[in-house]
Amino acid sequence: MLETKKKNGFASGIGFILAAAGSAVGLGNIWGFPYKTAKYGGAAFVLVYILCVLFIGSIALVAEIYLGKRAQANTVTAYKKVKKGFGWAGLLVCLIPVFIACYYSVLGGWTLRFTMNSFQSIPEAGNAVTMGSFTANSYEPVMYTIIFMALAALIIMGGIKGGIEKASKVLMPILFLIIVAIAIYSLTLGPGVEKGLEFYLVPKFENLTFDGVIAAMGQAFYSLSLGMGIMVAYGSYTSKEIKIGKSIAMISVFDTMVAILAGLAIFPAVGALAPELFAPDNSGSLGGVGLVYSVLPMIFGRMGDIGQFVSFFFFAMIVIAAVTSVISLVETGVQFVIQKFKAPRKIATLAVCGLCCLVSIPVAWSIGGEIGGGTWATFKVFGYDLLTFMDEMTNVVLMPLGAFCSCFAIGWLMDEKVTANPFKTLDNLKKDGLELHPVFGNIFAVMIKYVTPLLILVIEVAGLITNINKSVNFWFTIGFALLLAVISIVVYFIAFYKRDTGTNADELAIGVKTEEKVEANA
């Protein structure tokens, strides 16, 4: 049995840590965290963020990994094993990451294009007009999106051990080395660097408003890939030899370090080469899509010849972050297709990635706003372009709902021996192979039932209120998200409630049969 788990999952703890960190480290670390840190009080924001990681992120992370580890199966089966009628939540969190991959791959395609074009004229390549012409092109964004998705598919086809784990062991150290090197170089650019550091990290507690606290809570939540079933899927591929408590600590530290280093790579360079962007009227350009695809290429152009090399490595780093994130997004759906429909991994990967590519085409065409308009730029969904609509629906509504479900499943629905007395939960967790430090374990037992679900609801409600205040049309986005949840419930009870939805053992058996067929035809 032990050999089966090793063959069908992560072979080592470091492989699991790097794969999970690869999922957590994404575009939000690059363009979200640094800007929020600078906007909401510098080091004061970082302190609140770290506290949020401890009391929200790490607790929810334990919950999701534990669900998968205990079930040794896909997300639908994992939630089914907690309570049969709650399996719909597993289907919902299986669909959320696939939905996200449909637009995340478009951003990955943009980044791939910028990486490949780094050695062209940097000032021209970084011009917002050039970016606008790229997004308005009928075929180029789609082409790069498909290439990007193909890269992810090739890795997923290799399986957990031979594909995802092996790629993560290579790509994540490279990503870390690149961002450290760029941060060091950025700090040596001369006069103005100190202004960038002041803008980024000097504690400004007067700027740490209630909105800043909510932003820190949300960043901690989203940055760890919570509420998407990813950590349930990855957790299912861990054996008892992999110490989950220590792994979670290392994943959180790695993710936070990359986010902080991203700011050290960006803001000192802005201070030295484009200090005008620190003006209140321009500071909004220091975050989001515009920062990465318009502002930073302009700054690379001001570095002279070396800017081309810095640009190449910076965008290569983002490609790595995007690929490792998309791998985890797609793998959640691939795992379910393999185990439920007994499909070979290659067929399941092609099916899920193919679906994502089809949906990504209108997304790639519909991009508008700050960096130009696409072919479908006038097409709006409740007032949003497709990418923004899909992003807001998943980030603000569905992901917090998914994370709440995982906490609710463990804290309130799991068998009575685990939940009757929360202070005895630690002993039962150990029986399932989840080793936690006694102090943290007892805290976890209370947090998972009461505190973390409440904080997740705060994030959900605050996000809804903020977006409704921005546009009354967001009510329609909420309605559409809830419709997807209802559809998940209906489909689950019609198609999956009374039927087997598969386990990792089924996936292993399918893999063995596929290998036998290949050998027979050789």
Backbone torsions as a table, in degrees:
resi	resn	phi	psi	omega
1	MET	NA	-40.0	179.2
2	LEU	-62.1	-41.6	-179.4
3	GLU	-65.5	-35.7	178.5
4	THR	-62.1	-44.6	-178.8
5	LYS	-64.9	-38.6	179.9
6	LYS	-67.0	-39.6	-177.7
7	LYS	-70.7	-33.1	-174.0
8	ASN	-98.7	12.4	-178.1
9	GLY	-154.2	-157.2	-180.0
10	PHE	-70.2	133.7	-177.6
11	ALA	-83.5	-18.4	-176.0
12	SER	-149.0	159.0	177.7
13	GLY	-64.8	-40.3	-179.2
14	ILE	-65.9	-33.5	176.9
15	GLY	-64.5	-43.2	177.4
16	PHE	-64.0	-44.5	-178.9
17	ILE	-60.1	-46.8	-177.6
18	LEU	-69.3	-35.7	177.5
19	ALA	-66.8	-44.8	178.5
20	ALA	-66.0	-38.7	176.7
21	ALA	-65.6	-36.2	177.0
22	GLY	-62.2	-36.4	175.7
23	SER	-68.7	-41.7	-176.6
24	ALA	-70.9	-42.1	-178.5
25	VAL	-77.9	111.6	-178.5
26	GLY	-141.8	-160.6	-177.1
27	LEU	-63.1	-30.2	178.7
28	GLY	-62.4	-32.0	176.4
29	ASN	-65.2	-32.2	-174.5
30	ILE	-84.1	-48.6	-173.4
31	TRP	-108.7	-7.8	-179.1
32	GLY	-100.2	-57.8	-175.2
33	PHE	-59.3	-49.2	-178.2
34	PRO	-58.8	-43.4	-178.2
35	TYR	-66.1	-43.0	179.0
36	LYS	-64.2	-37.4	178.1
37	THR	-61.3	-47.1	-179.8
38	ALA	-65.9	-37.8	-175.6
39	LYS	-73.6	-36.7	-170.7
40	TYR	-110.3	34.9	168.0
41	GLY	110.0	11.6	174.9
42	GLY	61.0	-124.1	-177.5
43	ALA	-60.4	-27.9	177.0
44	ALA	-62.7	-42.0	177.2
45	PHE	-65.0	-42.1	-179.6
46	VAL	-59.8	-41.4	179.1
47	LEU	-61.6	-46.6	178.7
48	VAL	-64.0	-39.8	179.0
49	TYR	-59.7	-45.7	-179.5
50	ILE	-62.5	-40.8	176.8
51	LEU	-62.6	-38.5	178.7
52	CYS	-67.2	-37.5	176.1
53	VAL	-60.9	-41.5	-178.2
54	LEU	-68.2	-43.8	-170.1
55	PHE	-99.0	-14.2	176.7
56	ILE	-118.4	-60.2	-173.2
57	GLY	-60.7	-52.4	-175.0
58	SER	-67.0	-35.8	179.8
59	ILE	-66.8	-47.9	178.3
60	ALA	-65.0	-33.4	178.1
61	LEU	-64.8	-43.9	175.7
62	VAL	-58.6	-44.6	-177.8
63	ALA	-59.5	-46.8	-176.0
64	GLU	-70.3	-43.4	179.3
65	ILE	-65.0	-39.9	179.6
66	TYR	-63.0	-40.7	178.0
67	LEU	-57.4	-46.8	-179.9
68	GLY	-68.7	-42.3	-178.6
69	LYS	-62.2	-41.2	-179.1
70	ARG	-68.2	-37.1	-175.5
71	ALA	-85.6	-30.2	-173.3
72	GLN	51.4	50.1	-175.4
73	ALA	-161.8	174.7	178.8
74	ASN	-65.7	173.0	-173.2
75	THR	-63.7	-37.7	-179.4
76	VAL	-63.9	-48.6	179.1
77	THR	-65.1	-37.0	-179.1
78	ALA	-60.2	-46.2	179.5
79	TYR	-72.9	-31.7	177.2
80	LYS	-62.7	-37.7	-178.8
81	LYS	-69.6	-24.1	175.0
82	VAL	-73.8	-51.7	175.9
83	LYS	-157.3	125.4	-171.3
84	LYS	-55.9	-40.1	-178.5
85	GLY	-73.5	-8.2	-178.6
86	PHE	-98.0	6.2	-179.4
87	GLY	-62.6	-21.7	178.2
88	TRP	-59.4	-32.6	178.7
89	ALA	-64.8	-35.6	176.4
90	GLY	-65.5	-37.1	177.0
91	LEU	-68.0	-40.2	179.7
92	LEU	-62.3	-48.3	-178.2
93	VAL	-73.9	-12.0	171.6
94	CYS	-79.1	-35.3	-178.3
95	LEU	-79.2	-32.7	-176.6
96	ILE	-56.4	-51.6	-178.0
97	PRO	-65.4	-33.9	176.9
98	VAL	-65.2	-39.6	176.5
99	PHE	-60.7	-45.2	179.9
100	ILE	-64.4	-39.5	-178.8
101	ALA	-59.5	-27.2	-178.6
102	CYS	-64.5	-32.2	177.5
103	TYR	-104.8	-26.2	178.4
104	TYR	-64.1	-34.5	179.5
105	SER	-66.3	-28.3	176.4
106	VAL	-65.4	-45.4	177.3
107	LEU	-64.2	-37.0	175.6
108	GLY	-63.0	-37.6	177.2
109	GLY	-65.1	-40.7	175.9
110	TRP	-58.6	-46.6	-177.4
111	THR	-63.8	-39.1	177.5
112	LEU	-62.1	-40.2	178.6
113	ARG	-63.5	-43.5	179.0
114	PHE	-66.4	-34.4	177.2
115	THR	-63.9	-46.3	-177.4
116	MET	-69.8	-26.1	-178.3
117	ASN	-97.7	10.2	-174.8
118	SER	-61.7	-29.2	-175.5
119	PHE	-93.4	9.5	169.3
120	GLN	-84.9	-172.0	-178.9
121	SER	-65.0	107.6	-174.8
122	ILE	-61.5	-46.3	179.8
123	PRO	-58.0	-40.4	-178.9
124	GLU	-71.5	-40.1	-178.7
125	ALA	-67.6	-29.2	-178.3
126	GLY	-87.5	-2.0	-178.1
127	ASN	-69.2	136.7	-179.1
128	ALA	-61.0	-31.9	178.2
129	VAL	-63.7	-41.7	178.3
130	THR	-62.5	-42.7	178.0
131	MET	-63.3	-38.0	177.8
132	GLY	-64.0	-40.3	178.7
133	SER	-67.6	-32.0	177.6
134	PHE	-66.9	-47.9	-178.4
135	THR	-69.0	-24.0	179.3
136	ALA	-83.4	-9.7	-179.6
137	ASN	-67.6	142.6	-175.6
138	SER	-76.2	-26.2	-173.4
139	TYR	-122.9	-29.7	-171.9
140	GLU	-63.3	-47.7	177.7
141	PRO	-60.2	-37.8	178.8
142	VAL	-66.0	-42.5	-179.5
143	MET	-60.1	-47.6	-179.4
144	TYR	-68.2	-33.0	176.5
145	THR	-63.4	-44.7	-179.8
146	ILE	-65.7	-41.0	177.7
147	ILE	-62.0	-44.1	179.7
148	PHE	-61.6	-46.0	179.9
149	MET	-65.2	-34.2	177.9
150	ALA	-63.9	-38.1	177.1
151	LEU	-61.2	-44.8	178.8
152	ALA	-64.6	-41.2	-178.8
153	ALA	-62.6	-40.3	179.5
154	LEU	-60.1	-39.5	179.2
155	ILE	-70.0	-43.3	-178.7
156	ILE	-63.7	-36.6	179.3
157	MET	-60.8	-25.5	179.3
158	GLY	-73.1	-7.3	179.7
159	GLY	88.6	-174.7	-178.2
160	ILE	-71.0	-56.9	-176.3
161	LYS	-72.2	-48.2	-174.3
162	GLY	-83.8	-14.7	-178.7
163	GLY	-115.5	-71.4	-173.7
164	ILE	-66.3	-48.0	-178.8
165	GLU	-65.6	-45.1	-178.7
166	LYS	-62.8	-44.5	179.5
167	ALA	-64.7	-40.4	-179.2
168	SER	-64.7	-37.6	179.6
169	LYS	-64.9	-26.4	179.1
170	VAL	-90.9	-48.4	-170.7
171	LEU	-73.5	-40.4	-174.8
172	MET	-67.7	-41.8	173.7
173	PRO	-61.8	-36.9	177.6
174	ILE	-62.9	-45.0	178.4
175	LEU	-57.4	-46.1	-177.6
176	PHE	-64.5	-43.1	179.6
177	LEU	-63.8	-40.1	179.9
178	ILE	-63.7	-47.4	-175.7
179	ILE	-69.0	-32.9	175.3
180	VAL	-65.3	-44.9	-178.9
181	ALA	-62.9	-43.4	-179.9
182	ILE	-67.1	-38.6	178.3
183	ALA	-62.6	-42.7	178.5
184	ILE	-62.9	-44.9	179.3
185	TYR	-63.0	-41.6	-179.5
186	SER	-60.8	-35.4	-179.0
187	LEU	-74.7	-8.8	-178.4
188	THR	-107.5	14.1	-173.6
189	LEU	-78.8	-4.4	173.5
190	GLY	101.8	-154.3	-176.7
191	PRO	-55.0	136.5	-179.7
192	GLY	104.8	-20.8	179.8
193	VAL	-58.6	-42.6	-178.3
194	GLU	-63.0	-30.4	177.3
195	LYS	-67.5	-38.2	176.8
196	GLY	-65.3	-41.5	178.1
197	LEU	-65.1	-38.9	178.0
198	GLU	-64.3	-44.0	179.1
199	PHE	-60.8	-36.1	-172.2
200	TYR	-86.2	-49.4	-164.7
201	LEU	-119.6	-17.2	-179.4
202	VAL	-60.7	127.1	-178.1
203	PRO	-60.5	127.4	177.0
204	LYS	-132.7	82.5	-173.3
205	PHE	-64.6	-23.5	178.1
206	GLU	-67.6	-21.5	178.9
207	ASN	-88.6	-9.4	-178.9
208	LEU	-83.6	78.1	-179.2
209	THR	-81.4	178.7	175.5
210	PHE	-59.8	-39.2	176.6
211	ASP	-60.6	-35.9	178.4
212	GLY	-66.0	-40.1	177.8
213	VAL	-64.3	-43.4	177.9
214	ILE	-63.4	-39.1	178.1
215	ALA	-63.1	-39.8	178.1
216	ALA	-65.4	-41.3	177.9
217	MET	-62.8	-45.5	179.9
218	GLY	-65.2	-41.7	179.6
219	GLN	-62.5	-43.1	178.3
220	ALA	-62.7	-36.8	-178.3
221	PHE	-70.6	-52.4	-174.8
222	TYR	-73.0	-32.2	-174.0
223	SER	-66.7	-23.8	-177.6
224	LEU	-96.8	15.1	176.6
225	SER	59.6	41.9	-178.5
226	LEU	-89.1	152.8	175.8
227	GLY	77.8	13.5	-177.5
228	MET	-120.8	3.0	-179.9
229	GLY	78.1	-6.3	-177.0
230	ILE	-62.3	-48.5	-177.1
231	MET	-72.1	-23.7	171.9
232	VAL	-66.2	-46.4	179.6
233	ALA	-63.7	-48.5	179.8
234	TYR	-64.4	-39.3	178.8
235	GLY	-62.0	-32.0	-180.0
236	SER	-67.1	-19.9	-178.5
237	TYR	-96.4	12.3	178.6
238	THR	-99.7	142.7	175.7
239	SER	-94.7	173.0	-179.4
240	LYS	-65.7	-20.8	-179.9
241	GLU	-70.0	-20.3	179.8
242	ILE	-87.0	116.7	-176.8
243	LYS	-80.7	106.0	-172.3
244	ILE	-68.9	-38.4	-178.9
245	GLY	-59.3	-48.6	178.7
246	LYS	-66.4	-36.9	-179.2
247	SER	-62.6	-42.8	-179.1
248	ILE	-62.4	-41.2	178.2
249	ALA	-61.1	-43.2	-178.2
250	MET	-69.8	-37.5	177.5
251	ILE	-62.1	-46.2	-179.1
252	SER	-63.6	-42.3	-180.0
253	VAL	-65.0	-45.0	-179.2
254	PHE	-61.6	-46.2	-178.8
255	ASP	-61.9	-43.4	-179.8
256	THR	-67.3	-40.7	179.4
257	MET	-61.3	-43.4	179.6
258	VAL	-63.8	-41.3	179.6
259	ALA	-62.3	-44.8	179.6
260	ILE	-66.7	-42.2	179.2
261	LEU	-63.3	-33.3	178.4
262	ALA	-59.7	-41.6	177.0
263	GLY	-65.4	-37.4	177.9
264	LEU	-69.1	-25.5	177.0
265	ALA	-79.5	-27.6	-172.4
266	ILE	-95.8	-56.7	-167.6
267	PHE	-70.8	-36.9	173.6
268	PRO	-60.9	-36.8	177.3
269	ALA	-66.5	-39.5	176.8
270	VAL	-63.3	-43.5	-180.0
271	GLY	-62.3	-36.1	-177.7
272	ALA	-81.7	-33.9	-170.0
273	LEU	-115.7	-19.3	180.0
274	ALA	-146.4	56.8	-176.1
275	PRO	-62.3	-19.3	179.8
276	GLU	-63.1	-20.5	-179.1
277	LEU	-73.0	-13.7	177.2
278	PHE	-79.9	-8.5	177.0
279	ALA	-62.6	143.7	-177.1
280	PRO	-52.2	-36.2	-178.0
281	ASP	-70.5	-22.0	-175.9
282	ASN	-108.0	-11.4	-171.7
283	SER	-62.4	-22.0	178.1
284	GLY	-64.5	-20.7	179.8
285	SER	-79.0	-3.5	-176.6
286	LEU	-91.7	19.4	176.1
287	GLY	-149.1	159.5	175.3
288	GLY	78.7	-162.9	-175.8
289	VAL	-59.8	-41.6	-178.2
290	GLY	-60.9	-34.8	178.7
291	LEU	-60.8	-49.5	-173.1
292	VAL	-75.1	-42.4	-169.9
293	TYR	-100.1	-6.7	178.0
294	SER	-126.4	-52.7	-175.2
295	VAL	-70.5	-51.0	-176.1
296	LEU	-63.6	-42.4	175.3
297	PRO	-58.6	-35.7	176.1
298	MET	-62.7	-41.9	179.3
299	ILE	-66.6	-40.2	177.1
300	PHE	-60.6	-37.1	178.4
301	GLY	-63.9	-30.3	179.3
302	ARG	-80.0	-5.6	179.1
303	MET	-82.6	-9.3	-175.9
304	GLY	86.1	-153.5	-175.6
305	ASP	-61.1	-37.0	-178.2
306	ILE	-66.8	-18.9	179.6
307	GLY	-60.5	-30.9	178.5
308	GLN	-64.7	-40.7	178.8
309	PHE	-69.8	-41.7	178.0
310	VAL	-62.0	-42.6	178.4
311	SER	-60.4	-45.6	-178.9
312	PHE	-59.8	-50.3	-176.5
313	PHE	-69.7	-34.6	178.7
314	PHE	-64.5	-48.9	-179.2
315	PHE	-71.4	-30.3	173.9
316	ALA	-62.5	-39.2	177.1
317	MET	-61.6	-42.8	180.0
318	ILE	-67.9	-36.3	176.1
319	VAL	-59.6	-44.1	178.4
320	ILE	-60.3	-46.8	179.4
321	ALA	-60.4	-41.3	-178.7
322	ALA	-70.3	-41.8	-179.0
323	VAL	-64.2	-47.6	-179.1
324	THR	-64.7	-29.3	176.2
325	SER	-72.8	-45.7	-179.4
326	VAL	-65.0	-35.9	176.5
327	ILE	-54.9	-47.5	-178.5
328	SER	-69.0	-36.4	178.6
329	LEU	-62.1	-45.8	-177.0
330	VAL	-74.8	-37.0	-176.8
331	GLU	-57.3	-34.0	179.8
332	THR	-59.8	-44.5	177.2
333	GLY	-71.9	-39.0	179.5
334	VAL	-61.1	-43.9	179.5
335	GLN	-57.6	-44.1	-179.5
336	PHE	-65.8	-44.0	-179.8
337	VAL	-61.3	-43.4	179.1
338	ILE	-60.3	-50.9	-171.1
339	GLN	-77.1	-35.8	-179.3
340	LYS	-79.1	-45.7	-173.0
341	PHE	-101.5	5.4	176.5
342	LYS	55.3	41.8	-179.4
343	ALA	-94.4	143.1	173.2
344	PRO	-59.6	151.0	-176.2
345	ARG	-56.6	-41.9	-177.8
346	LYS	-63.5	-42.2	179.6
347	ILE	-65.9	-43.9	179.6
348	ALA	-62.6	-40.9	179.3
349	THR	-64.2	-45.5	179.2
350	LEU	-62.3	-38.1	-179.0
351	ALA	-66.0	-49.0	-177.6
352	VAL	-69.3	-45.5	179.8
353	CYS	-66.1	-36.9	177.5
354	GLY	-63.1	-42.0	177.0
355	LEU	-62.4	-43.8	179.1
356	CYS	-61.5	-40.8	179.6
357	CYS	-63.6	-41.9	179.8
358	LEU	-61.7	-44.5	-179.9
359	VAL	-69.7	-32.5	-176.3
360	SER	-69.8	-20.9	-177.8
361	ILE	-62.0	-55.3	177.0
362	PRO	-63.7	-28.7	176.5
363	VAL	-64.3	-45.6	179.8
364	ALA	-62.4	-32.8	-179.4
365	TRP	-80.1	-18.6	-169.5
366	SER	-98.0	0.7	-174.5
367	ILE	-65.6	130.2	177.8
368	GLY	-137.7	-157.0	174.8
369	GLY	84.2	-132.6	-165.7
370	GLU	-69.6	-19.2	-175.4
371	ILE	-121.3	22.1	175.1
372	GLY	112.8	169.3	-176.9
373	GLY	-112.9	142.7	178.3
374	GLY	-90.2	-174.8	-178.7
375	THR	-59.8	-36.0	178.7
376	TRP	-102.9	30.9	-172.3
377	ALA	-59.6	-26.5	-179.2
378	THR	-84.5	-10.0	179.9
379	PHE	-80.7	122.3	-177.9
380	LYS	-125.8	148.8	173.5
381	VAL	-114.7	106.8	-176.5
382	PHE	54.8	36.4	177.3
383	GLY	89.6	-1.4	-178.4
384	TYR	-113.9	150.2	167.1
385	ASP	-69.7	163.3	-172.2
386	LEU	-58.5	-42.6	-177.7
387	LEU	-63.6	-47.3	-179.6
388	THR	-63.9	-41.2	179.1
389	PHE	-59.8	-48.6	-178.8
390	MET	-66.5	-38.2	-179.6
391	ASP	-66.7	-46.8	-179.1
392	GLU	-65.5	-39.9	-177.9
393	MET	-64.5	-43.3	-178.4
394	THR	-75.8	-47.3	-175.4
395	ASN	-68.0	-43.2	-172.2
396	VAL	-86.7	-36.7	-172.5
397	VAL	-105.9	-56.0	-167.9
398	LEU	-78.4	-41.8	-177.4
399	MET	-64.1	-46.4	174.7
400	PRO	-60.1	-35.9	177.3
401	LEU	-62.7	-42.6	179.1
402	GLY	-63.5	-43.0	179.4
403	ALA	-66.9	-38.2	177.3
404	PHE	-61.7	-39.6	179.6
405	CYS	-62.1	-39.6	-179.6
406	SER	-66.7	-42.3	177.4
407	CYS	-65.5	-41.4	179.8
408	PHE	-64.4	-38.1	-179.0
409	ALA	-62.0	-46.2	-178.5
410	ILE	-77.7	-43.3	-174.3
411	GLY	-73.6	-29.7	-171.2
412	TRP	-128.0	-23.7	-174.5
413	LEU	-105.6	-19.5	-176.5
414	MET	-65.2	159.8	-173.4
415	ASP	-50.1	153.8	-169.6
416	GLU	-59.6	-32.8	-177.3
417	LYS	-63.3	-23.1	179.5
418	VAL	-89.1	-39.9	-168.9
419	THR	-103.5	-9.1	-176.8
420	ALA	-59.5	-44.2	176.5
421	ASN	-126.4	108.5	-174.9
422	PRO	-58.5	-26.6	-178.4
423	PHE	-76.6	-10.0	175.4
424	LYS	-98.0	0.2	-176.8
425	THR	-60.7	-36.1	-176.3
426	LEU	-57.0	-43.7	-179.0
427	ASP	-63.0	-39.8	179.7
428	ASN	-70.8	-34.3	176.5
429	LEU	-63.3	-40.8	179.9
430	LYS	-61.8	-36.6	179.3
431	LYS	-62.7	-28.1	178.0
432	ASP	-91.9	9.8	174.4
433	GLY	87.8	13.7	179.1
434	LEU	-102.4	95.8	-177.4
435	GLU	-84.1	122.5	176.9
436	LEU	-127.9	149.2	173.9
437	HIS	-61.2	137.6	-176.1
438	PRO	-50.8	-42.8	-179.1
439	VAL	-63.7	-49.3	-179.8
440	PHE	-65.3	-36.9	-178.6
441	GLY	-61.6	-43.2	179.3
442	ASN	-68.6	-37.0	175.2
443	ILE	-64.2	-44.0	180.0
444	PHE	-57.1	-41.6	-176.5
445	ALA	-58.3	-37.0	178.8
446	VAL	-82.8	-42.2	-177.2
447	MET	-60.7	-41.8	-173.0
448	ILE	-67.3	-26.1	-178.8
449	LYS	-88.8	-36.6	-168.7
450	TYR	-121.0	-57.6	-167.3
451	VAL	-73.0	-54.4	-175.8
452	THR	-62.2	-44.9	176.0
453	PRO	-57.7	-37.9	178.9
454	LEU	-65.3	-43.0	179.4
455	LEU	-66.2	-35.4	176.6
456	ILE	-64.0	-40.5	176.4
457	LEU	-62.9	-36.7	176.9
458	VAL	-61.8	-44.9	178.0
459	ILE	-60.2	-44.6	-179.4
460	GLU	-61.2	-52.3	-176.5
461	VAL	-64.6	-43.3	179.8
462	ALA	-61.9	-41.4	178.3
463	GLY	-64.2	-40.7	179.0
464	LEU	-64.5	-45.9	-179.0
465	ILE	-62.8	-44.6	-179.6
466	THR	-58.8	-45.7	-176.6
467	ASN	-74.3	-32.8	176.3
468	ILE	-66.9	-38.0	177.3
469	ASN	-64.9	-31.3	177.7
470	LYS	-72.6	-40.2	-178.2
471	SER	-155.5	127.1	178.6
472	VAL	-64.9	-20.2	178.4
473	ASN	-64.8	-14.8	-179.2
474	PHE	-65.0	-20.5	174.4
475	TRP	-57.3	-37.7	178.9
476	PHE	-67.9	-36.0	177.0
477	THR	-63.7	-42.8	176.9
478	ILE	-60.4	-44.5	179.4
479	GLY	-61.1	-41.0	179.8
480	PHE	-66.2	-40.9	178.9
481	ALA	-63.1	-43.6	178.7
482	LEU	-66.3	-32.7	175.7
483	LEU	-62.3	-41.4	176.7
484	LEU	-61.8	-39.6	178.2
485	ALA	-63.9	-42.4	178.5
486	VAL	-64.3	-42.1	177.5
487	ILE	-60.3	-40.7	177.7
488	SER	-60.3	-41.6	179.5
489	ILE	-63.9	-47.6	-177.9
490	VAL	-63.6	-47.7	-179.7
491	VAL	-61.5	-40.8	-178.8
492	TYR	-61.4	-49.2	-175.8
493	PHE	-71.1	-26.6	177.8
494	ILE	-81.1	-44.2	-169.5
495	ALA	-103.3	-26.1	-169.5
496	PHE	-124.7	-15.8	-173.3
497	TYR	-59.2	-46.7	-176.6
498	LYS	-99.2	5.6	-176.7
499	ARG	-114.1	153.4	177.1
500	ASP	-67.5	133.1	179.1
501	THR	-110.9	7.9	169.8
502	GLY	86.0	162.0	178.4
503	THR	-140.3	178.8	176.8
504	ASN	-63.7	-30.1	178.0
505	ALA	-63.3	-38.8	176.2
506	ASP	-63.5	-41.3	179.0
507	GLU	-61.7	-41.2	179.2
508	LEU	-64.2	-42.5	179.8
509	ALA	-62.8	-39.7	177.9
510	ILE	-63.4	-41.9	179.1
511	GLY	-62.8	-40.2	178.8
512	VAL	-64.9	-43.5	178.7
513	LYS	-62.1	-41.1	179.0
514	THR	-62.5	-43.0	178.7
515	GLU	-63.5	-39.2	179.8
516	GLU	-65.0	-38.6	178.1
517	LYS	-65.5	-41.8	179.3
518	VAL	-62.2	-44.0	-179.9
519	GLU	-65.7	-36.9	-179.5
520	ALA	-67.8	-32.7	-179.1
521	ASN	-86.3	-9.8	-177.6
522	ALA	-71.3	NA	NA
